[in-house]
């Protein structure tokens, strides 16, 4: 069993985000906060820059372009808002693992994913989760991750450690499964919130729930690729 189990801690993300927002002027801050909520609630492609500017209280309909050049620039700014926090949290966990030794696949998944659970309060988790889910539905090359890798050395190290631990997987299959487990994990956050709010106690507590999710994610990632075919339609017997 991993020694880095998920524990409830006092949320720290709000301070981190506020510190990052301080790098922008007041108008740009309003645009970021407004846009991330709209994107989370309705999807990235269904929200116009004009609507963002209006709801952010900007008189100029071109305010987003002025501050961020384009919608992609705004998306990048929102994505990068949490990078310093996530990098710091992942670095701390990864250093603990390195000191302990014998790092497993499940350990690496926890290091990569659990900071989101550990530090975000429920509302921030929801915004982050929905926004990130919408990002995953976009074409891969458009994902801001690929434009921010220089700012994510710890995240990149974890990615390479995961890849190295699964040498039996072809590179493209590994990359595809990483995207799949990211989507699964984000969906798990929303499902856990729904169970909690509806008082459906399928799992006794969070640690059991997330322990089970890590087991599922590790199995999804590690399963050998066989190239086995499964026809979608039943065979015909004429």
C-alpha positions, 0 to 999 in steps of 0.5 A: 500500500502506498505511503502517500495516501490522500488526507484532507488538509486545509485548502491552500489553493486560494492563496496561491491563485490570488498570488498568481492573479496579482501578476495581472492588472485589475481588468485582466484579473476580472477577465480570467476569473470570469472566463474560467467560470464560464468555460467550466460551466458551458464549455470553451467553444460555446463562450464568446470573447465578447460575452467574457468581456461584458460579464467581466464588466469591461466597457471595451468588447475587445478587452480580452484581445487587448490583454491576452491577444486571443482566446487561446492566450486567455486559455493559456493564462487560465491553465498556467495560473495553477502551475506554480502551486501544482509544481510545488505540491508535486515536487514535495511529494516526489521528493518524499518518494525518492527518499523512501525509494521503491517507487511504484506506478500507483505512487507516481499517479498519486504524486501527479493527481492528488495535489488537486484533491489535497489543496483545492476547496470543493468549488475550486476543484469543480471549476478546475475539473470542468475547465480541464475536462473541456480542455481534454476534449479539444485537439491534442496539439491545442492543449496548453500543456504542450506550450507550458512544459518549460514551466512544469519540470516536475510534471514532465519528470513524473510523465517520463517516470510513468512512461519508463515504468511501462516499457511494454507500451508503444509511445502513442498508446501510452500517450493516449492512455495518459489522456484517458486516465486524466479524463477518468480522474476528473470525472471521478472528482465530480462523481465523488462530489455528487455522492457526497452531496446526495449522501450516497455512501458507496465508499465509507470515506474519501481514502477508500474511494481514492484508493480504489480510483488509483487502483483502477487508473493503474490497471488502465495504464499498465494493461498490455497492448495486444492489438486484439480486435473486438468487432462492434457488431455481432457476427452474422450467421446467414 
